[in-house]
Amino acid sequence: MSQIYGTTKEIKLSKRIPEPLLSRKEAAELLGTTEGTLAVWSCTKRYGLPFIKIGRLVKYKLSDLEDFIQRRTQSGGS
């Protein structure tokens, strides 16, 4: 296995603060929906909500959820 210790790549990666990943349950609570609804959305690609697959697990970046909410926000009008 090759090591990249001390390389520029390692230094750049170590300076980033990793963004926490939310479970499907946490994402559903944040969006006010159910885990089942998020599963359908990911399967049908209905809203284009990005998700990350880690084995059988589905995770969501908080920033992706915030972007999704922002894109879906509509101003009041006639």
C-alpha positions, -999 to +999 in steps of 0.1 A: +000+000+000+015+033-010+018+061+016+013+098+009+024+111+042+041+145+040+029+151+005+011+182-006-020+161-011-020+150+025-015+185+038-044+199+017-068+171+028-058+175+065-066+212+065-102+207+054-129+203+081-150+173+070-187+181+066-209+158+088-231+134+069-267+130+080-286+097+080-318+093+059-337+096+092-320+129+102-324+143+066-361+134+067-365+152+100-348+183+087-370+184+056-402+175+075-408+143+055-403+106+060-375+083+053-397+064+029-403+096+009-366+103+006-361+067-005-386+072-033-371+105-043-336+089-046-350+059-065-370+080-090-345+109-090-376+131-086-360+162-071-324+156-078-314+156-041-278+145-039-270+116-016-240+094-008-241+056-008-218+039+017-225+003+013-262-001+021-263+033+040-275+065+024-261+097+037-268+134+029-245+164+032-260+192+053-249+217+026-268+197-001-299+197+021-296+234+026-292+240-011-322+218-018-343+239+006-331+271-010-339+259-045-374+248-034-381+281-016-407+302-034-415+338-027-452+347-020-471+362-049-503+363-067 
